[in-house]
């Protein structure tokens, strides 16, 4: 009789241990989930201001829809909202082509991103010296 209870007691201890060894719980050696990161600007200098427009005291704002590739370089730079001045829109599009970004990531893999970028052109407070040369060229061209 002691033998029957001993077998039952052994089975009641051994069975949970055996089943516990088969259970796949969380692996303590597994790497933690990789967080996602958002697109981050690294180098975004102001686009060149068309000299003639700066001299004429013309400004405006262009909103671009910019696509940044997984390499962090701008791809498409489409005019989302025009300034109404084609030269400013073009200057904005050309200016952002040299920008650099740290790309967004998902699961550690770089991804393409889209973002709206406002580019504002404000005429300089002090008229550039080159404007006086431009004024003279215009005066001569109009005088002939």
DSSP file (Angstrom, degrees, kcal/mol; ACC not computed):
  #  RESIDUE AA STRUCTURE BP1 BP2  ACC     N-H-->O    O-->H-N    N-H-->O    O-->H-N    TCO  KAPPA ALPHA  PHI   PSI    X-CA   Y-CA   Z-CA
    1    1 A X     >        0   0    0      0, 0.0     4,-1.9     0, 0.0     5,-0.2   0.000 360.0 360.0 360.0 -39.2    0.0    0.0    0.0
    2    2 A X  H  >  +     0   0    0      1,-0.2     4,-2.4     2,-0.2     5,-0.1   0.875 360.0  55.8 -60.6 -36.7    2.8    2.4    0.7
    3    3 A X  H  > S+     0   0    0      1,-0.2     4,-2.1     2,-0.2    -1,-0.2   0.879 104.6  51.9 -64.9 -38.5    4.2    1.6   -2.7
    4    4 A X  H  > S+     0   0    0      2,-0.2     4,-2.0     1,-0.2    -2,-0.2   0.914 113.1  44.1 -65.3 -44.5    0.8    2.7   -4.4
    5    5 A X  H  X S+     0   0    0     -4,-1.9     4,-2.9     1,-0.2     5,-0.2   0.874 111.3  54.5 -67.3 -37.1    0.8    6.0   -2.5
    6    6 A X  H  X S+     0   0    0     -4,-2.4     4,-2.4    -5,-0.2    -2,-0.2   0.910 109.3  47.2 -64.8 -40.6    4.5    6.5   -3.3
    7    7 A X  H  X S+     0   0    0     -4,-2.1     4,-2.4     2,-0.2    -1,-0.2   0.893 113.6  48.4 -65.4 -41.4    3.9    6.0   -7.0
    8    8 A X  H  X S+     0   0    0     -4,-2.0     4,-2.1     2,-0.2    -2,-0.2   0.904 112.8  47.9 -66.9 -40.7    0.9    8.4   -6.9
    9    9 A X  H  X S+     0   0    0     -4,-2.9     4,-1.1     2,-0.2    -2,-0.2   0.907 112.5  48.9 -66.1 -41.9    2.9   11.0   -5.0
   10   10 A X  H  X S+     0   0    0     -4,-2.4     4,-3.0     1,-0.2     3,-0.4   0.905 111.7  49.4 -64.2 -41.7    5.8   10.7   -7.4
   11   11 A X  H  X S+     0   0    0     -4,-2.4     4,-2.2     1,-0.2     5,-0.3   0.879 106.6  55.6 -65.3 -38.0    3.5   11.0  -10.4
   12   12 A X  H  < S+     0   0    0     -4,-2.1     4,-0.4     1,-0.2    -1,-0.2   0.759 117.2  36.0 -69.1 -22.9    1.8   14.1   -8.9
   13   13 A X  H  X S+     0   0    0     -4,-1.1     4,-1.2    -3,-0.4    -2,-0.2   0.843 119.3  47.1 -92.7 -42.3    5.3   15.8   -8.7
   14   14 A X  H  X S+     0   0    0     -4,-3.0     4,-2.7    -5,-0.2     5,-0.2   0.883 104.4  59.5 -71.4 -40.0    6.9   14.5  -11.8
   15   15 A X  H  X S+     0   0    0     -4,-2.2     4,-2.8    -5,-0.2     5,-0.3   0.929 106.3  45.5 -60.2 -50.0    4.0   15.1  -14.3
   16   16 A X  H  > S+     0   0    0     -4,-0.4     4,-2.4    -5,-0.3    -1,-0.2   0.880 113.4  51.9 -61.8 -34.4    3.9   18.9  -13.7
   17   17 A X  H  X S+     0   0    0     -4,-1.2     4,-1.6     2,-0.2    -2,-0.2   0.925 112.1  45.3 -65.7 -43.1    7.7   19.1  -14.0
   18   18 A X  H  X S+     0   0    0     -4,-2.7     4,-1.0     2,-0.2    -2,-0.2   0.926 115.4  46.3 -65.5 -44.8    7.6   17.2  -17.3
   19   19 A X  H  X S+     0   0    0     -4,-2.8     4,-1.0     1,-0.2     3,-0.4   0.879 109.9  55.2 -65.8 -36.3    4.7   19.2  -18.7
   20   20 A X  H  < S+     0   0    0     -4,-2.4     3,-0.3    -5,-0.3    -1,-0.2   0.847 102.9  55.8 -64.7 -33.7    6.5   22.4  -17.5
   21   21 A X  H  < S+     0   0    0     -4,-1.6    -1,-0.2     1,-0.2    -2,-0.2   0.788 106.9  50.9 -69.4 -26.5    9.6   21.5  -19.5
   22   22 A X  H  < S+     0   0    0     -4,-1.0    -1,-0.2    -3,-0.4    -2,-0.2   0.699  87.1 103.4 -82.0 -20.4    7.5   21.2  -22.6
   23   23 A X     <  -     0   0    0     -4,-1.0     2,-1.1    -3,-0.3    -3,-0.0  -0.431  66.2-143.8 -68.5 130.7    5.9   24.6  -22.2
   24   24 A X        +     0   0    0     -2,-0.2     3,-0.1     3,-0.0    -1,-0.1  -0.788  31.9 169.9 -96.5  93.7    7.3   27.3  -24.5
   25   25 A X        -     0   0    0     -2,-1.1     2,-0.1     1,-0.2     3,-0.0  -0.205  49.9 -49.6 -88.3-174.0    7.3   30.4  -22.3
   26   26 A X        -     0   0    0      1,-0.1     2,-0.6    -2,-0.1    -1,-0.2  -0.377  58.8-124.5 -62.1 134.3    8.9   33.7  -23.1
   27   27 A X    >   -     0   0    0      1,-0.2     3,-1.2    -3,-0.1    -1,-0.1  -0.709  13.6-157.8 -83.4 118.6   12.5   33.2  -24.2
   28   28 A X  T 3  S+     0   0    0     -2,-0.6    -1,-0.2     1,-0.3    -2,-0.1   0.672  92.9  54.6 -72.0 -14.9   14.7   35.4  -22.0
   29   29 A X  T 3  S+     0   0    0      2,-0.1    -1,-0.3    -3,-0.0     2,-0.1   0.481  82.1 111.7 -94.6  -3.6   17.4   35.3  -24.6
   30   30 A X  S <  S-     0   0    0     -3,-1.2     2,-0.0     1,-0.1    -4,-0.0  -0.429  77.0-106.0 -70.2 143.3   15.1   36.7  -27.4
   31   31 A X        -     0   0    0      1,-0.1    -1,-0.1    -2,-0.1     3,-0.1  -0.368  37.9-104.5 -68.2 149.3   15.9   40.2  -28.6
   32   32 A X        -     0   0    0      1,-0.1    -1,-0.1    -3,-0.1     3,-0.0  -0.333  48.5 -83.6 -68.6 155.4   13.6   43.0  -27.5
   33   33 A X        -     0   0    0      1,-0.1     2,-0.5    -2,-0.0    -1,-0.1  -0.353  47.0-117.1 -60.5 138.6   11.2   44.3  -30.1
   34   34 A X        -     0   0    0     -3,-0.1    73,-0.4     1,-0.1    -1,-0.1  -0.698  29.6-128.3 -84.1 123.5   12.8   46.9  -32.3
   35   35 A X        -     0   0    0     -2,-0.5    73,-0.4    72,-0.1     2,-0.3  -0.315  19.4-116.8 -69.0 150.9   11.1   50.3  -31.9
   36   36 A X        -     0   0    0     70,-0.1     2,-0.3    71,-0.1    70,-0.2  -0.643  28.3-153.0 -85.7 148.3    9.9   52.2  -34.9
   37   37 A X  B     -A  105   0A   0     68,-1.5    68,-1.6    -2,-0.3     2,-0.2  -0.890   7.7-128.7-121.4 153.9   11.5   55.6  -35.6
   38   38 A X        -     0   0    0     -2,-0.3    64,-0.1    66,-0.2    75,-0.0  -0.597  38.5 -83.4 -97.4 160.4   10.2   58.6  -37.4
   39   39 A X        -     0   0    0     -2,-0.2     2,-0.4    65,-0.1    64,-0.2  -0.350  48.6-165.4 -58.4 137.3   11.7   60.5  -40.2
   40   40 A X  E     -C  102   0B   0     62,-2.3    62,-3.4    -3,-0.1     2,-0.2  -0.993  18.9-124.4-136.0 130.3   14.2   63.1  -38.9
   41   41 A X  E     +C  101   0B   0     -2,-0.4    60,-0.2    60,-0.2     3,-0.1  -0.489  29.6 171.0 -69.5 136.9   15.7   66.1  -40.7
   42   42 A X  E    S+     0   0B   0     58,-2.7     2,-0.3     1,-0.2    59,-0.2   0.738  72.0   7.2-111.6 -47.9   19.5   66.1  -40.7
   43   43 A X  E     +C  100   0B   0     57,-2.0    57,-2.2     2,-0.1    -1,-0.2  -0.892  64.0 157.9-144.5 107.8   20.5   68.9  -43.1
   44   44 A X        -     0   0    0     -2,-0.3     3,-0.1    55,-0.2    55,-0.1  -0.581  16.7-176.1-132.7  70.4   17.9   71.2  -44.6
   45   45 A X        -     0   0    0     -2,-0.2    53,-0.1     1,-0.1     3,-0.1  -0.299  40.1 -90.8 -66.7 153.1   19.4   74.5  -45.7
   46   46 A X        -     0   0    0      1,-0.1    -1,-0.1    50,-0.0     3,-0.1  -0.379  47.4-108.8 -62.2 136.1   17.1   77.2  -47.1
   47   47 A X        -     0   0    0      1,-0.1    45,-0.1    -3,-0.1    -1,-0.1  -0.284  45.0 -86.5 -62.3 153.6   16.6   76.9  -50.8
   48   48 A X        -     0   0    0     43,-0.3     2,-0.5     1,-0.1    47,-0.1  -0.371  39.4-129.3 -63.6 137.5   18.2   79.6  -52.9
   49   49 A X        -     0   0    0     -3,-0.1     2,-0.2    -2,-0.1    -1,-0.1  -0.779  27.8-110.3 -88.7 123.9   16.2   82.8  -53.3
   50   50 A X    >>  -     0   0    0     -2,-0.5     4,-2.3     1,-0.2     3,-0.6  -0.386  27.5-141.5 -57.1 118.5   15.8   83.8  -57.0
   51   51 A X  H 3> S+     0   0    0      1,-0.3     4,-2.7    -2,-0.2     5,-0.2   0.862  96.4  54.4 -54.7 -43.5   17.9   87.0  -57.0
   52   52 A X  H 3> S+     0   0    0      1,-0.2     4,-1.6     2,-0.2    -1,-0.3   0.892 110.6  46.3 -60.6 -40.1   15.6   88.9  -59.4
   53   53 A X  H <4>S+     0   0    0     -3,-0.6     5,-2.9     2,-0.2    -1,-0.2   0.882 110.9  52.1 -71.2 -37.3   12.6   88.3  -57.1
   54   54 A X  H ><5S+     0   0    0     -4,-2.3     3,-1.2     1,-0.2    -2,-0.2   0.911 110.4  49.4 -62.5 -40.7   14.6   89.2  -54.0
   55   55 A X  H 3<5S+     0   0    0     -4,-2.7    -1,-0.2     1,-0.3    -2,-0.2   0.838 110.1  50.6 -66.3 -32.6   15.6   92.5  -55.8
   56   56 A X  T 3<5S-     0   0    0     -4,-1.6    -1,-0.3    -5,-0.2    -2,-0.2   0.375 114.9-117.5 -87.0   5.4   11.9   93.1  -56.7
   57   57 A X  T < 5 +     0   0    0     -3,-1.2     2,-0.5     1,-0.2    -3,-0.2   0.855  62.6 151.7  62.6  37.2   10.9   92.5  -53.1
   58   58 A X      < +     0   0    0     -5,-2.9     2,-0.2    -6,-0.1    -1,-0.2  -0.869  12.7 160.4-104.0 130.1    8.7   89.5  -54.1
   59   59 A X        +     0   0    0     -2,-0.5     2,-0.3    63,-0.1    63,-0.2  -0.771   3.3 150.5-134.5-178.9    8.1   86.7  -51.6
   60   60 A X  E     -E  121   0C   0     61,-2.0    61,-3.4    -2,-0.2     2,-0.4  -0.945  37.5 -98.2 168.2 175.7    5.7   83.9  -51.0
   61   61 A X  E     -E  120   0C   0     -2,-0.3     2,-0.4    59,-0.2    59,-0.2  -0.982  23.5-168.2-126.0 133.6    5.2   80.4  -49.6
   62   62 A X  E     -E  119   0C   0     57,-2.7    57,-3.5    -2,-0.4     2,-0.6  -0.941   9.6-152.8-113.7 136.6    5.3   77.1  -51.4
   63   63 A X  E     -EF 118  81C   0     18,-2.6    17,-2.8    -2,-0.4    18,-2.2  -0.963  17.3-165.2-111.9 120.1    4.1   73.9  -49.8
   64   64 A X  E     -EF 117  79C   0     53,-3.0    53,-3.0    -2,-0.6     2,-0.7  -0.753  21.5-139.1-103.4 148.9    5.8   70.8  -51.2
   65   65 A X  E     -EF 116  78C   0     13,-3.4    13,-2.1    -2,-0.3     2,-0.4  -0.931  33.8-165.1-102.4 106.9    4.8   67.2  -50.9
   66   66 A X  E     -EF 115  77C   0     49,-3.1    49,-2.2    -2,-0.7     2,-0.5  -0.797  14.9-156.5-103.5 132.2    8.2   65.6  -50.4
   67   67 A X  E     -E  114   0C   0      9,-2.7     8,-4.0    -2,-0.4     2,-0.5  -0.937  10.0-163.2-105.6 124.2    9.0   61.9  -50.7
   68   68 A X  E     -EF 113  74C   0     45,-3.1    45,-2.5    -2,-0.5     6,-0.2  -0.932  13.3-139.3-109.5 126.0   12.1   60.8  -48.8
   69   69 A X    >   -     0   0    0      4,-2.6     3,-2.2    -2,-0.5    42,-0.2  -0.183  31.2 -96.6 -77.8 172.4   13.5   57.4  -49.7
   70   70 A X  T 3  S+     0   0    0      1,-0.3    33,-0.2    40,-0.2    -1,-0.1   0.639 123.8  64.0 -64.9 -12.7   14.9   54.7  -47.4
   71   71 A X  T 3  S-     0   0    0      2,-0.2    -1,-0.3    31,-0.1    30,-0.1   0.460 117.5-112.5 -88.0  -1.3   18.4   56.2  -48.1
   72   72 A X  S <  S+     0   0    0     -3,-2.2    29,-2.0     1,-0.3     2,-0.4   0.536  78.8 122.9  84.3   7.0   17.3   59.5  -46.5
   73   73 A X  B     -D  100   0B   0     27,-0.2    -4,-2.6     1,-0.0    -1,-0.3  -0.829  67.2-109.4-104.8 140.5   17.4   61.4  -49.8
   74   74 A X  E     +F   68   0C   0     25,-0.6    -6,-0.3    -2,-0.4     3,-0.1  -0.384  36.1 175.2 -64.5 141.0   14.5   63.3  -51.2
   75   75 A X  E     +     0   0C   0     -8,-4.0     2,-0.2     1,-0.5    -1,-0.1   0.529  60.8  20.1-106.3-101.2   12.9   61.8  -54.3
   76   76 A X  E     -     0   0C   0      1,-0.1    -9,-2.7   -10,-0.0    -1,-0.5  -0.483  56.8-172.9 -73.7 141.1    9.8   63.5  -55.6
   77   77 A X  E     -F   66   0C   0    -11,-0.2     2,-0.3    -2,-0.2   -11,-0.2  -0.756  16.3-179.8-133.8  85.1    9.2   67.1  -54.6
   78   78 A X  E     -F   65   0C   0    -13,-2.1   -13,-3.4    -2,-0.3     2,-0.7  -0.640  34.3-111.1 -92.3 143.7    5.7   68.0  -55.9
   79   79 A X  E     +F   64   0C   0     -2,-0.3   -15,-0.2   -15,-0.2     3,-0.2  -0.629  35.5 174.5 -73.7 115.9    4.0   71.3  -55.4
   80   80 A X  E    S+     0   0C   0    -17,-2.8     2,-0.4    -2,-0.7   -16,-0.2   0.851  78.3  10.2 -86.6 -43.7    1.1   70.7  -53.0
   81   81 A X  E    S-F   63   0C   0    -18,-2.2   -18,-2.6     0, 0.0    -1,-0.3  -0.953  83.6-137.8-140.2 119.6    0.2   74.5  -52.8
   82   82 A X        -     0   0    0     -2,-0.4   -21,-0.1   -20,-0.2     4,-0.1  -0.326  11.2-138.3 -75.5 153.6    1.8   77.0  -55.2
   83   83 A X        -     0   0    0      2,-0.3   -22,-0.1   -23,-0.1    -1,-0.1   0.606  47.4-114.9 -79.4 -13.6    3.1   80.4  -54.2
   84   84 A X  S    S+     0   0    0      1,-0.1     2,-0.5   -24,-0.1   -22,-0.1   0.384  94.5  95.1  90.1  -2.4    1.5   81.7  -57.4
   85   85 A X    >>  -     0   0    0      1,-0.1     4,-2.1     2,-0.0     3,-0.8  -0.953  64.5-155.4-125.2 109.7    5.0   82.5  -58.7
   86   86 A X  H 3> S+     0   0    0     -2,-0.5     4,-2.6     1,-0.3     5,-0.2   0.838  92.6  56.3 -55.4 -38.5    6.5   79.8  -60.8
   87   87 A X  H 3> S+     0   0    0      1,-0.2     4,-2.1     2,-0.2    -1,-0.3   0.869 108.9  46.7 -65.5 -35.6   10.1   80.9  -60.1
   88   88 A X  H <> S+     0   0    0     -3,-0.8     4,-2.4     2,-0.2    -2,-0.2   0.914 111.8  50.7 -70.7 -42.5    9.6   80.5  -56.3
   89   89 A X  H  X S+     0   0    0     -4,-2.1     4,-2.2     1,-0.2    -2,-0.2   0.928 113.1  46.1 -59.0 -45.2    7.9   77.1  -56.8
   90   90 A X  H  X S+     0   0    0     -4,-2.6     4,-2.6     1,-0.2     5,-0.2   0.907 110.7  52.2 -65.3 -42.6   10.8   75.9  -58.9
   91   91 A X  H  X S+     0   0    0     -4,-2.1     4,-2.4     1,-0.2   -43,-0.3   0.892 110.2  49.4 -61.4 -39.6   13.4   77.3  -56.5
   92   92 A X  H  X S+     0   0    0     -4,-2.4     4,-1.9     2,-0.2    -2,-0.2   0.936 111.6  48.2 -64.5 -46.3   11.8   75.4  -53.6
   93   93 A X  H  X S+     0   0    0     -4,-2.2     4,-0.6     1,-0.2    -2,-0.2   0.910 115.4  44.1 -61.5 -42.9   11.7   72.2  -55.5
   94   94 A X  H >< S+     0   0    0     -4,-2.6     3,-0.7     1,-0.2     4,-0.4   0.879 110.7  56.0 -69.7 -37.1   15.3   72.5  -56.6
   95   95 A X  H >< S+     0   0    0     -4,-2.4     3,-0.9    -5,-0.2    -2,-0.2   0.857 103.9  51.3 -65.5 -36.7   16.4   73.5  -53.1
   96   96 A X  H >< S+     0   0    0     -4,-1.9     3,-1.4     1,-0.2   -22,-0.3   0.635  88.8  81.7 -79.0 -11.5   15.0   70.5  -51.2
   97   97 A X  T << S+     0   0    0     -3,-0.7   -23,-0.2    -4,-0.6    -1,-0.2   0.771  93.1  48.8 -63.3 -24.8   16.7   68.0  -53.6
   98   98 A X  T <  S+     0   0    0     -3,-0.9    -1,-0.3    -4,-0.4    -2,-0.2   0.408  86.0 116.8 -95.9   1.9   19.9   68.4  -51.6
   99   99 A X    <   -     0   0    0     -3,-1.4   -25,-0.6    -4,-0.1     2,-0.4  -0.274  53.2-145.9 -68.2 157.4   18.3   67.9  -48.2
  100  100 A X  E     -CD  43  73B   0    -57,-2.2   -58,-2.7   -27,-0.1   -57,-2.0  -0.983  16.9-179.2-129.7 140.5   19.3   65.0  -46.0
  101  101 A X  E     -C   41   0B   0    -29,-2.0     2,-0.7    -2,-0.4   -60,-0.2  -0.907  34.1-122.3-132.0 157.6   17.2   63.0  -43.6
  102  102 A X  E     -C   40   0B   0    -62,-3.4   -62,-2.3    -2,-0.3   -30,-0.1  -0.937  50.0-122.8 -94.0 117.2   17.5   60.1  -41.2
  103  103 A X        -     0   0    0     -2,-0.7     9,-0.1   -33,-0.2     2,-0.1  -0.155  18.7-104.5 -67.1 156.3   14.9   57.7  -42.7
  104  104 A X  E     - B   0 111A   0      7,-0.6     7,-3.0     6,-0.0     2,-0.4  -0.433  39.0-151.9 -69.0 151.4   11.9   56.4  -40.7
  105  105 A X  E     -AB  37 110A   0    -68,-1.6   -68,-1.5     5,-0.3     2,-0.4  -0.960  17.1-167.7-129.8 150.4   12.3   52.7  -39.7
  106  106 A X  E >  S- B   0 109A   0      3,-2.1     3,-1.4    -2,-0.4   -70,-0.1  -0.974  85.7 -10.2-133.1 117.5    9.8   49.9  -39.0
  107  107 A X  T 3  S-     0   0    0    -73,-0.4   -71,-0.1    -2,-0.4   -72,-0.1   0.814 130.8 -55.9  62.9  29.8   11.2   46.8  -37.4
  108  108 A X  T 3  S+     0   0    0    -73,-0.4     2,-0.5     1,-0.2    -1,-0.3   0.475 113.3 117.9  83.9   1.5   14.7   48.1  -37.9
  109  109 A X  E <   -B  106   0A   0     -3,-1.4    -3,-2.1     1,-0.0    -1,-0.2  -0.896  68.4-117.7-108.1 129.2   14.2   48.5  -41.7
  110  110 A X  E     -B  105   0A   0     -2,-0.5     2,-0.3    -5,-0.2    -5,-0.3  -0.355  35.8-164.0 -64.1 140.4   14.5   52.0  -43.3
  111  111 A X  E     -B  104   0A   0     -7,-3.0    -7,-0.6   -42,-0.2     2,-0.2  -0.873  22.2-107.8-126.0 155.3   11.2   53.1  -45.0
  112  112 A X        -     0   0    0     -2,-0.3     2,-0.3    -9,-0.1   -43,-0.2  -0.529  39.9-167.0 -74.0 151.0   10.1   55.7  -47.5
  113  113 A X  E     -E   68   0C   0    -45,-2.5   -45,-3.1    -2,-0.2     2,-0.4  -0.965  14.8-148.3-139.6 155.8    8.2   58.6  -46.1
  114  114 A X  E     +E   67   0C   0     -2,-0.3     2,-0.3   -47,-0.2   -47,-0.2  -0.969  23.0 165.9-122.4 142.2    6.0   61.5  -47.3
  115  115 A X  E     -E   66   0C   0    -49,-2.2   -49,-3.1    -2,-0.4     2,-0.4  -0.993  36.0-116.7-151.9 153.7    5.7   64.9  -45.7
  116  116 A X  E     -E   65   0C   0     -2,-0.3     2,-0.5   -51,-0.2   -51,-0.2  -0.784  30.5-166.3 -90.1 132.8    4.5   68.3  -46.4
  117  117 A X  E     -E   64   0C   0    -53,-3.0   -53,-3.0    -2,-0.4     2,-0.4  -0.960   9.2-151.7-124.9 114.1    7.2   71.0  -46.4
  118  118 A X  E     -E   63   0C   0     -2,-0.5     2,-0.5   -55,-0.2   -55,-0.2  -0.721  11.2-167.7 -82.5 132.2    6.4   74.7  -46.3
  119  119 A X  E     -E   62   0C   0    -57,-3.5   -57,-2.7    -2,-0.4     2,-0.5  -0.975   5.3-164.0-121.1 116.8    9.1   76.8  -47.9
  120  120 A X  E     -E   61   0C   0     -2,-0.5     2,-0.6   -59,-0.2   -59,-0.2  -0.874   6.9-161.2-107.8 129.5    8.8   80.5  -47.3
  121  121 A X  E     -E   60   0C   0    -61,-3.4   -61,-2.0    -2,-0.5     2,-0.5  -0.940  11.6-177.2-108.5 116.5   10.7   83.1  -49.3
  122  122 A X        -     0   0    0     -2,-0.6     3,-0.1   -63,-0.2   -63,-0.1  -0.955  31.6-113.9-113.6 129.4   10.9   86.5  -47.5
  123  123 A X        -     0   0    0     -2,-0.5   -69,-0.1   -66,-0.1   -64,-0.1  -0.299  43.7 -97.6 -58.2 144.8   12.5   89.4  -49.3
  124  124 A X        -     0   0    0      1,-0.1    -1,-0.1   -70,-0.1     4,-0.0  -0.322  20.5-132.1 -65.9 146.8   15.8   90.5  -47.6
  125  125 A X  S    S+     0   0    0      1,-0.1     2,-0.5    -3,-0.1    -1,-0.1   0.870  99.2  46.5 -66.2 -36.9   15.5   93.4  -45.2
  126  126 A X  S    S-     0   0    0      0, 0.0    -1,-0.1     0, 0.0     2,-0.1  -0.935  98.4-116.9-109.2 126.1   18.6   95.0  -46.9
  127  127 A X        -     0   0    0     -2,-0.5   -72,-0.1     1,-0.1     5,-0.1  -0.395  35.7-112.8 -63.1 127.5   18.6   95.0  -50.6
  128  128 A X    >   -     0   0    0     -2,-0.1     3,-1.6     1,-0.1     4,-0.5  -0.261  18.1-120.8 -62.1 148.6   21.5   92.9  -51.9
  129  129 A X  T >> S+     0   0    0      1,-0.3     3,-1.4     2,-0.2     4,-0.8   0.850 110.7  66.2 -57.3 -36.8   24.3   94.7  -53.7
  130  130 A X  H 3> S+     0   0    0      1,-0.3     4,-2.1     2,-0.2    -1,-0.3   0.733  87.3  70.7 -60.5 -21.8   23.7   92.7  -56.9
  131  131 A X  H <> S+     0   0    0     -3,-1.6     4,-2.8     1,-0.2    -1,-0.3   0.843  92.0  56.2 -65.2 -33.2   20.3   94.3  -57.2
  132  132 A X  H <> S+     0   0    0     -3,-1.4     4,-1.9    -4,-0.5    -1,-0.2   0.871 107.4  48.6 -68.6 -35.3   21.9   97.6  -58.2
  133  133 A X  H  X S+     0   0    0     -4,-0.8     4,-2.4     2,-0.2    -2,-0.2   0.917 112.0  49.4 -66.4 -44.1   23.6   95.9  -61.1
  134  134 A X  H  X S+     0   0    0     -4,-2.1     4,-2.5     1,-0.2    -2,-0.2   0.901 108.8  52.9 -62.0 -41.9   20.3   94.3  -62.1
  135  135 A X  H  X S+     0   0    0     -4,-2.8     4,-2.5     1,-0.2    -1,-0.2   0.922 110.1  48.2 -58.7 -44.4   18.6   97.7  -61.9
  136  136 A X  H  X S+     0   0    0     -4,-1.9     4,-2.4     2,-0.2    -2,-0.2   0.900 110.6  50.8 -64.8 -41.5   21.3   99.1  -64.2
  137  137 A X  H  X S+     0   0    0     -4,-2.4     4,-2.3     1,-0.2    -1,-0.2   0.908 112.5  46.8 -62.3 -41.8   21.0   96.2  -66.7
  138  138 A X  H  X S+     0   0    0     -4,-2.5     4,-2.4     2,-0.2    -2,-0.2   0.904 110.5  52.3 -66.0 -41.0   17.2   96.7  -66.8
  139  139 A X  H  X S+     0   0    0     -4,-2.5     4,-1.4     1,-0.2    -2,-0.2   0.926 112.5  45.1 -61.9 -44.0   17.5  100.4  -67.2
  140  140 A X  H  X S+     0   0    0     -4,-2.4     4,-0.8     1,-0.2    -1,-0.2   0.898 112.9  50.4 -67.2 -40.4   19.9  100.0  -70.2
  141  141 A X  H  < S+     0   0    0     -4,-2.3     3,-0.4     1,-0.2    -1,-0.2   0.868 113.9  45.2 -66.0 -35.9   17.7   97.3  -71.8
  142  142 A X  H  < S+     0   0    0     -4,-2.4    -1,-0.2     1,-0.2    -2,-0.2   0.726 108.4  58.3 -77.9 -22.0   14.6   99.5  -71.5
  143  143 A X  H  <        0   0    0     -4,-1.4    -1,-0.2     1,-0.2    -2,-0.2   0.624 360.0 360.0 -83.8 -15.1   16.4  102.5  -72.8
  144  144 A X     <        0   0    0     -4,-0.8    -1,-0.2    -3,-0.4    -2,-0.1   0.470 360.0 360.0 -84.3 360.0   17.4  101.0  -76.1
